[in-house]
């Protein structure tokens, strides 16, 4: 006699590590079918060059918070080390899986290929896989004719509550029994006081403190490497890993604006939320940007890779204090404000004349808020290889003087320079032999000499990239990019 297996649903968490305003969770609950909540630490992603331990620690911290929030419902996440198809295959031994709920992921090529394989797997096993729109990024768009209206409409939809009942989920004891069939993932992490802590609880604290207190300095401090650490929202990792939905933050900002005296600052912030979505949508529509410049005319641009330059840049040993402070700060804390990110990429691609592809994995590993849809388009834009954006070659000395005038940020992260005279903090290589002797400080010994000269390398990059603008393929591609990715009423959007 054949015994029918019980039907269940599965919610597959990826970059949506929250319970509130989570459409996958919400729809699974509404289905009235018992639901298993699942996170898979996929070996393929754990080994991918774009990720590092700091990312997985953030994920684990986020999952711990979700488990704490699930205690009243007598359930928890099933967290395993495996691949998604293998996990679902094993679960099919015990249940008939009716539907897998998840969000669409605008990720690297590896996750795109994984999703295609999983889609085939679901069809072959008669499993319905329902993918939901993530943060107003729409799949299958051919141009931007109606994108702005769709995004705004999505942001204005009511937030989705999390109001299950105890029978909504697979019980805790059942999940505990399942662990013997899987390689269970341990969620404990060693906390780094310099790194932001993951999870929706901490995310909400950052959001509240930003709009209640820190927002007042947002416009004034956004470009300052030291002051931006408090003056900016610091919500980017929580958005990248889905501890908050963009819609939650957007609606919270709009509500606060009604009574705030800092309306201009809030408007600047919400415009950047739209900017974020714009770039992720761009990557969703043209994911070859992970590997090559979106403007095919720049594929002919050949740069010779220097391992020495790469190592000096990665480790903060270039001889330019602000560059070195930024890289050391990023390596230790996982955070840099936007202008400093642009600065270090500009220095790498223009002054060091290195391919942007050689920077991608180190930066993605270091950025706690690594978001593929932001990462690759921004690298190309700062490298000057889109053909549609203004070419910006940032001067590290000029930026140092303007945005860290007393050298506070430099002295914090480049300890070798803490005691040198203030007039040399931005350009220590200008110390004379007498200055060095008087300060017991030797350029090239206590701190590196500049690995390149700024003026000639800037001129070379500028000349080469501007000349390429006249290339017929570059111009043809620029028009194609504008037609595909530019909003019809761009001014209204910006």
C-alpha positions, -999 to +999 in steps of 0.1 A: +000+000+000+014+034-010+015+060+017+011+096+005+037+120+017+026+151+035+029+183+013+051+211+025+064+244+011+100+256+014+112+292+017+147+294+003+164+324+019+192+340-001+199+378+001+166+384+019+175+377+055+145+390+073+109+381+082+092+414+078+083+426+043+096+393+029+072+383+001+085+348-001+078+342+036+045+361+034+031+341+005+043+308+020+023+315+051-007+326+031-007+292+013-018+274+046+006+246+038+033+238+065+065+256+056+101+248+061+125+278+063+158+270+046+192+286+042+219+268+023+256+277+026+265+266-009+299+252-014+302+269-048+296+303-032+318+297-002+346+290-026+339+318-050+365+346-053+340+374-047+331+363-012+350+361+021+346+351+057+332+385+067+302+380+044+294+346+058+298+358+094+273+386+086+249+360+071+253+338+102+246+367+125+215+375+104+202+339+106+207+338+144+184+369+147+158+352+125+159+321+147+154+342+178+124+358+162+110+324+153+111+311+189+074+319+196+064+298+166+082+267+177+104+265+146+138+276+132+157+277+100+173+245+086+208+257+079+230+233+060+263+231+040+254+218+006+239+228-027+203+237-031+193+208-055+210+183-032+191+196-001+157+196-019+164+161-032+170+149+004+139+166+017+118+148-009+125+116+009+103+128+038+078+152+022+061+161-011+075+195-018+047+215-033+063+250-038+097+266-032+093+303-025+123+327-029+133+361-042+149+368-076+186+373-072+206+398-093+239+381-085+270+369-102+270+345-131+275+316-107+242+322-090+224+328-123+236+295-136+227+278-103+191+293-106+188+280-142+198+245-130+174+247-101+146+257-123+152+226-145+154+205-113+120+218-101+103+212-135+117+176-135+104+170-100+071+188-105+079+214-079+065+249-083+092+276-078+078+310-072+104+338-074+094+372-061+106+407-072+134+419-050+135+456-041+119+468-073+144+452-097+124+437-125+135+407-146+131+407-184+131+445-189+143+455-224+146+492-217+137+518-191+105+533-206+083+524-177+108+514-151+106+545-129+068+543-126+071+506-117+097+511-091+078+539-074+046+519-074+065+490-059+080+512-032+046+525-023+029+491-018+021+483+019+047+465+038+041+428+043+035+417+079+049+386+095+019+371+113+020+334+112+004+309+135+023+279+151+010+255+125+025+276+097+059+260+100+076+226+104+081+221+141+114+226+159+118+190+169+113+178+133+140+202+121+164+190+148+158+154+136+165+165+101+200+175+110+213+140+110+206+138+073+226+170+065+259+186+071+245+212+094+261+247+094+272+262+127+261+297+131+284+309+159+308+336+149+336+355+165+325+391+165+348+418+152+342+451+170+354+470+138+328+453+116+290+459+115+269+432+131+244+414+109+207+410+115+174+429+112+175+441+148+208+459+143+196+471+109+166+488+125+188+504+151+210+519+124+180+531+105+163+547+135+195+564+147+202+577+112+168+594+107+165+605+144+200+619+149+227+614+123+208+626+092+216+662+101+252+658+089+244+636+059+250+661+031+280+678+048+298+646+058+290+622+029+324+627+012+345+628+044+363+595+050+362+598+088+330+618+094+310+597+069+313+567+092+286+584+114+271+609+090+261+583+064+233+559+070+255+528+072+225+508+060+242+494+028+252+459+043+217+455+057+202+463+023+227+441+004+220+411+025+183+418+029+181+425+067+159+454+056+140+457+023+145+489+003+108+495+006+110+494+045+137+521+044+120+542+017+087+543+035+104+550+069+123+579+053+091+593+037+072+591+070+101+608+089+102+635+063+067+647+073+079+661+106+117+664+101+136+697+098+161+678+077+140+674+046+168+682+022+190+655+037+162+630+036+156+638-001+192+633-009+192+599+008+160+587-009+174+598-043+203+575-036+180+546-029+166+551-064+202+554-077+210+521-061+180+504-078+190+520-111+224+503-111+212+469-099+185+470-127+213+478-152+232+448-141+201+427-142+196+436-178+233+432-188+252+409-165+282+405-188+295+435-168+309+410-143+335+401-169+339+428-195+332+465-201+296+472-210+308+493-238+324+469-262+346+496-277+367+495-246+375+458-250+405+469-272+420+488-242+450+467-232+467+472-198+497+453-185+490+437-151+515+445-124+515+422-094+537+447-075+512+475-081+483+452-071+499+441-038+509+477-029+474+489-036+456+461-017+478+464+014+479+502+015+515+507+006+513+530-024+531+560-008+499+581-011+485+585+025+448+588+017+449+559-007+467+538+019+444+549+047+414+540+027+426+505+017+438+497+052+405+509+067+385+489+042+405+458+049+399+461+086+363+474+088+346+464+055+335+500+050+344+531+029+322+560+020+313+563-017+338+590-026+367+571-012+356+540-030+357+560-063+391+574-053+408+540-048+393+526-080+404+557-099+439+554-086+440+517-095+427+520-130+441+554-140+473+561-121+484+525-118+468+518-152+455+484-142+424+466-156+394+471-134+389+433-135+420+429-114+404+450-086+370+433-085+376+403-063+397+420-036+371+448-033+341+425-033+358+404-006+365+434+015+332+453+011+308+440+037+280+454+016+291+436-016+262+440-040+269+426-075+245+450-091+263+480-077+298+466-077+304+459-114+287+489-129+305+512-105+339+497-112+334+503-149+321+538-144+350+548-122+374+532-146+360+554-174+349+525-196+313+531-202+315+559-228+284+575-213+296+589-180+319+618-173+356+607-170+367+614-135+403+609-125+405+617-088+436+633-074+444+616-040+463+646-027+436+672-036+410+649-020+431+644+010+435+681+016+398+688+010+382+659+028+407+651+056+424+685+061+440+677+094+449+641+084+427+626+112+416+597+090+452+592+077+467+592+111+442+567+124+449+541+096+485+548+086+502+546+120+536+554+105+525+589+098+510+598+131+540+618+143+552+635+112+547+673+109+512+683+098+524+701+067+536+668+053+506+645+063+492+646+027+525+644+009+552+629+031+575+624+001+581+661+000+601+660+033+636+671+027+666+650+039+669+674+068+632+671+076+635+633+076+666+634+098+650+659+123+619+637+126+638+604+126+617+593+096+630+579+063+609+579+032+613+545+016+620+528+049+594+540+074+568+547+047+569+538+010+579+562-017+551+569-042+549+539-065+539+562-095+539+599-102+505+614-103+508+640-130+522+618-159+500+588-151+469+610-150+478+626-183+484+592-199+451+578-187+432+610-196+447+611-231+441+574-238+405+573-226+394+606-242+409+595-275+389+563-273+357+584-270+361+591-307+363+555-317+333+545-338+325+513-318+327+533-285+303+559-299+280+532-313+280+513-280+274+546-261+242+552-280+231+516-275+237+519-237+218+552-235+188+537-254+187+507-232+195+521-197+185+558-197+152+568-183+129+588-207+126+617-182+159+614-166+158+648-149+126+640-131+142+608-118+174+625-107 
